[in-house]
Amino acid sequence: MKQVLEFLGFIALMQGVMGLVHEFTHWHVGLVQKIGFLDGYEVYASVALLLLAFALFAVADSQKSG
């Protein structure tokens, strides 16, 4: 379970970073800008993904490794 949470945290972290990179550099990376209902709220969604990633890492860290 710990590895699954870490993997999901990594995916959320990368998508959040790529969403912010897209917003500030206009490079076409990440999935946040491709989701239609987030149009105009990409920065907020990217920050929310970053917060979700840190929460997932915290929960994964609290899990027993065995």
C-alpha positions in Angstrom: 0.0 0.0 0.0 2.9 2.3 0.8 4.3 2.0 -2.7 0.9 2.7 -4.3 0.6 5.9 -2.3 4.1 6.9 -3.1 3.4 6.3 -6.8 0.2 8.3 -6.8 2.0 11.0 -4.9 4.7 11.1 -7.5 2.2 11.3 -10.4 0.3 14.1 -8.6 3.5 15.9 -8.0 4.7 15.7 -11.6 1.3 16.8 -13.0 1.2 19.7 -10.6 4.7 20.9 -11.5 4.0 20.4 -15.2 0.8 22.4 -14.9 2.6 25.3 -13.3 5.4 25.0 -15.9 2.7 25.2 -18.6 1.0 28.3 -17.1 4.2 30.3 -16.7 6.2 29.2 -19.8 3.4 28.1 -22.2 5.1 24.8 -22.9 2.6 22.1 -23.7 3.3 19.7 -20.9 1.0 18.0 -18.4 -2.6 17.0 -18.3 -4.1 19.9 -16.3 -4.5 22.2 -19.3 -6.2 19.4 -21.3 -9.1 19.0 -18.9 -11.9 21.3 -20.2 -13.8 22.1 -17.0 -10.5 23.5 -15.5 -10.2 26.2 -18.1 -9.1 29.3 -16.3 -8.4 27.5 -13.1 -5.2 25.6 -14.1 -3.0 27.3 -11.6 -5.4 26.4 -8.7 -5.6 22.8 -10.0 -1.9 22.5 -10.2 -1.4 23.8 -6.7 -4.1 21.5 -5.4 -2.2 18.6 -7.1 1.0 19.6 -5.3 -0.8 19.7 -2.0 -2.4 16.3 -2.7 1.1 14.9 -3.5 2.5 16.1 -0.2 -0.5 14.6 1.6 -0.1 11.3 -0.1 3.6 11.3 0.7 2.8 12.0 4.4 0.3 9.2 4.5 2.7 6.8 2.8 5.4 7.7 5.3 3.1 6.9 8.2 2.3 3.4 6.8 4.3 0.5 8.1 6.8 -0.8 5.6 6.1 -4.4 6.4 
